[in-house]
Amino acid sequence: MTALEIILNILSMILIALSATMIINHLYPKFKKLEKETEEEAKQYRYVEMNKTIKNAFIIMAIITNLIGIIIFIFPNLITNILGFNYTATIIVWWLPVLFDNVILYFMLTKATYNDKEIIVKKALSKSKIYKYEDIISYSESRNLRVKTKTGNFTLLNAMSGTNTLRQIIKSKSIKQIR
């Protein structure tokens, strides 16, 4: 590698870092405002759910990654002969993100509604379950909301709108139960 190539690589890294910083500084206030608005809406209507824009983006990404994974699996000649990749390595490398994306999507499609007596949790591909506040044994006070009850347990991602509000309600209900 020549000195000119090294200088061009360093300059391109600096330009990419500066561009990314400028974009993030521009978009961060907009995302914070959107987060605050969706949190207030979730609090008002008493639900916990992933923001629709983020959820739709992950659904589209899951569809694309799954389709590419299927194409890789169905057309091994495309991978080995035309692209020159090792087929086994390509399967392993590609299907790990596919599995990760689908697991995240499963948690993102979980939603909950609540009132003064109970929490109703609807997970993807399953029936709604009802959890009463008085049945709560433990819950996480930070990060993702993990609730353990006498009848089962559930997890709500912290990135979901309304998770912090529900955590505060569970905390106030559990304090009342102890007294």
MARKOLLUM-716816 format. One record per residue (C-alpha): z, x, y; residue in one letter. Coordinates in steps of 0.001 Angstrom, whole numbers, plus 524288, in hexadecimal, padded with zeros to 5 digits. Example, Ala and Ser with C-alpha at 12.3 -4.5 7.8 and 13.67 -1.06 7.14 Angstrom:
! MARKOLLUM-716816
(seza (81E78, 8300C, 7EE6C), a),
(seza (81BE4, 83566, 7FBDC), s),
//
This chain:
! MARKOLLUM-716816
(seza (80000, 80000, 80000), m),
(seza (7FC30, 8057D, 80D1E), t),
(seza (80462, 8059E, 81951), a),
(seza (7FBC8, 7FB26, 81F6E), l),
(seza (7FDDB, 7F219, 813D8), e),
(seza (80C87, 7F41A, 814B1), i),
(seza (80C78, 7F123, 82348), i),
(seza (8042E, 7E4E6, 8212A), l),
(seza (80D6E, 7E03F, 8166C), n),
(seza (81957, 7E254, 81F1B), i),
(seza (812C3, 7DB7A, 82A9F), l),
(seza (80EC9, 7CFF4, 82233), s),
(seza (81CC3, 7CEA7, 81CFE), m),
(seza (8220E, 7CED2, 82AE2), i),
(seza (8181E, 7C49F, 82F55), l),
(seza (81B2E, 7BBDF, 823BB), i),
(seza (829CE, 7BCF2, 82651), a),
(seza (82806, 7B9FA, 834CD), l),
(seza (81F1B, 7AE6F, 831E7), s),
(seza (828A0, 7A8E6, 827F6), a),
(seza (833F2, 7AA85, 8317A), t),
(seza (82C87, 7A3A0, 83C52), m),
(seza (828A9, 79860, 83366), i),
(seza (83685, 796D6, 82E41), i),
(seza (83C41, 7972C, 83C03), n),
(seza (832A5, 78C98, 83FF6), h),
(seza (834C5, 783C1, 83421), l),
(seza (8437B, 78545, 83224), y),
(seza (847A6, 77C3B, 83D5C), p),
(seza (83E24, 771DC, 83895), k),
(seza (8439B, 77288, 82AD2), f),
(seza (851A4, 771C5, 82FF0), k),
(seza (84E2F, 765C0, 837FD), k),
(seza (8479C, 75F5B, 82C48), l),
(seza (85354, 762B3, 823B4), e),
(seza (85CBD, 75C8B, 82D77), k),
(seza (8546F, 7502A, 82E94), e),
(seza (8533D, 74E5B, 81FE2), t),
(seza (861C9, 750FB, 81E19), e),
(seza (86517, 7466E, 82815), e),
(seza (85BC1, 73CD8, 82194), e),
(seza (8619C, 73FB6, 81438), a),
(seza (86F43, 73DA6, 819BE), k),
(seza (86B71, 730C6, 81FF9), q),
(seza (864E8, 72B2D, 813D1), y),
(seza (86E89, 73196, 80A53), r),
(seza (8657A, 73932, 8017C), y),
(seza (8634C, 74716, 7FCD3), v),
(seza (85537, 74B03, 7FADE), e),
(seza (84BF8, 75657, 7FD19), m),
(seza (843FE, 755FC, 8099C), n),
(seza (83707, 74F36, 806B1), k),
(seza (82EAE, 75A2E, 80C5B), t),
(seza (83566, 764A5, 8043A), i),
(seza (83554, 75C0B, 7F820), k),
(seza (826BD, 75950, 7F977), n),
(seza (823D8, 767C2, 7FB9C), a),
(seza (82B22, 76B3F, 7EF11), f),
(seza (82423, 76075, 7E791), i),
(seza (816F9, 765C7, 7EC08), i),
(seza (81B05, 773BE, 7E891), m),
(seza (81FCA, 76F38, 7DB2E), a),
(seza (812DF, 76859, 7D891), i),
(seza (80B14, 77460, 7DC8C), i),
(seza (8135E, 77DE4, 7D4A5), t),
(seza (81302, 774F4, 7C8C2), n),
(seza (80437, 77354, 7C9A4), l),
(seza (80222, 78206, 7CAC0), i),
(seza (80B7B, 78404, 7BF58), g),
(seza (803AE, 77A4E, 7B72C), i),
(seza (7F6DF, 78104, 7BAE2), i),
(seza (7FC93, 78E2E, 7B6F1), i),
(seza (800FD, 7887C, 7A9F8), f),
(seza (7F43E, 78152, 7A708), i),
(seza (7EAAD, 78C09, 7AB17), f),
(seza (7EF90, 798FF, 7A599), p),
(seza (7E1E4, 79EEA, 7A6BB), n),
(seza (7E24E, 79CFD, 7B572), l),
(seza (7EECE, 7A4F2, 7B62C), i),
(seza (7EB61, 7AFC8, 7AC9B), t),
(seza (7DCB7, 7B1C5, 7ADC8), n),
(seza (7D949, 7ADAE, 7BBA2), i),
(seza (7E5A3, 7B175, 7C308), l),
(seza (7E9B0, 7BC70, 7B9DB), g),
(seza (7F804, 7B875, 7B8F0), f),
(seza (800C1, 7B966, 7AD16), n),
(seza (801A3, 7AB64, 7A81B), y),
(seza (80FA0, 7ABFC, 7A311), t),
(seza (814B3, 7B259, 7AF6A), a),
(seza (80D73, 7A861, 7B7C5), t),
(seza (81366, 79D0B, 7B023), i),
(seza (8211A, 7A2A4, 7B18C), i),
(seza (81F9F, 7A611, 7BFE4), v),
(seza (81973, 7990B, 7C391), w),
(seza (821F2, 78FC1, 7BBA1), w),
(seza (82ED5, 794F3, 7C0F9), l),
(seza (82BAE, 78FB0, 7CEAA), p),
(seza (8267D, 7832A, 7C890), v),
(seza (8335F, 780DE, 7C190), l),
(seza (83B43, 78492, 7CDB5), f),
(seza (83322, 77B7B, 7D64A), d),
(seza (834DF, 7701B, 7CCEA), n),
(seza (84398, 77212, 7CBDE), v),
(seza (844DE, 77284, 7DAB5), i),
(seza (83C35, 7667B, 7DBBD), l),
(seza (84510, 75F53, 7D21F), y),
(seza (850DB, 761DD, 7DAD7), f),
(seza (84908, 75E85, 7E71F), m),
(seza (84541, 75133, 7E1AB), l),
(seza (85391, 74DB3, 7DFAD), t),
(seza (858CC, 74447, 7E9CB), k),
(seza (8658B, 73D4C, 7EC1F), a),
(seza (86A40, 73196, 7F3BA), t),
(seza (8786A, 72E7E, 7F638), y),
(seza (88187, 72457, 7FBCA), n),
(seza (8904C, 72333, 7FD30), d),
(seza (892B0, 7219E, 7EE83), k),
(seza (88861, 72958, 7E71C), e),
(seza (87D57, 73338, 7E6E4), i),
(seza (87097, 72F7A, 7E03D), i),
(seza (868C1, 73B51, 7DBB7), v),
(seza (85A96, 73A23, 7D770), k),
(seza (854F3, 7461E, 7D0B6), k),
(seza (84690, 747C9, 7CDA8), a),
(seza (84261, 74150, 7C0F1), l),
(seza (84F9D, 73AF8, 7BE6B), s),
(seza (85749, 72EBA, 7C17F), k),
(seza (86060, 72DD8, 7CD22), s),
(seza (86E96, 73133, 7CA70), k),
(seza (87A1C, 72BD8, 7D1E7), i),
(seza (885C5, 7348A, 7D4CC), y),
(seza (89217, 72EEA, 7DABF), k),
(seza (899D5, 736DC, 7E4A4), y),
(seza (8A67A, 734F7, 7DD1C), e),
(seza (8A037, 73B43, 7D103), d),
(seza (89D3F, 74810, 7D80F), i),
(seza (8A47D, 75361, 7D1CA), i),
(seza (89F00, 75E7D, 7DA01), s),
(seza (89431, 761E0, 7E37E), y),
(seza (88F0C, 76E14, 7EA18), s),
(seza (8933C, 76FF8, 7F824), e),
(seza (887F7, 77921, 7FB86), s),
(seza (879D5, 77BB0, 7F792), r),
(seza (87361, 7717B, 7EECD), n),
(seza (87B95, 76550, 7ECB4), l),
(seza (88026, 76560, 7DE95), r),
(seza (88851, 7599D, 7DB0A), v),
(seza (88F8D, 7583F, 7CE30), k),
(seza (89472, 74AB9, 7CA88), t),
(seza (89AAF, 74440, 7BEBE), k),
(seza (88D92, 73E0B, 7BB56), t),
(seza (884AC, 749D2, 7BD95), g),
(seza (88077, 75329, 7C819), n),
(seza (87567, 75537, 7D1C0), f),
(seza (87030, 75F6F, 7DB1F), t),
(seza (869F3, 75D2A, 7E85E), l),
(seza (86332, 7688E, 7EF14), l),
(seza (868F8, 76CB3, 7FC08), n),
(seza (85B2B, 76C72, 801C4), a),
(seza (85ADF, 75DAC, 80040), m),
(seza (85D27, 754F5, 80BF4), s),
(seza (86A82, 74E96, 80B38), g),
(seza (8712D, 757EA, 801C8), t),
(seza (87B4A, 75C8D, 80B9D), n),
(seza (87E62, 74E9B, 80FD5), t),
(seza (88084, 74A75, 801AC), l),
(seza (88904, 75685, 7FF6D), r),
(seza (89198, 75287, 80B01), q),
(seza (892C2, 744A6, 805C1), i),
(seza (8967D, 749B0, 7F83B), i),
(seza (8A087, 7529F, 7FE8F), k),
(seza (8A68B, 74774, 8065B), s),
(seza (8A6C1, 73E8E, 7FA56), k),
(seza (8ACFE, 74917, 7F1E4), s),
(seza (8B786, 74B96, 7FC35), i),
(seza (8BAB9, 73D05, 7FC2E), k),
(seza (8BBC6, 73D2B, 7ED3B), q),
(seza (8C58A, 74860, 7ED4D), i),
(seza (8CECD, 74182, 7F6D1), r),
//
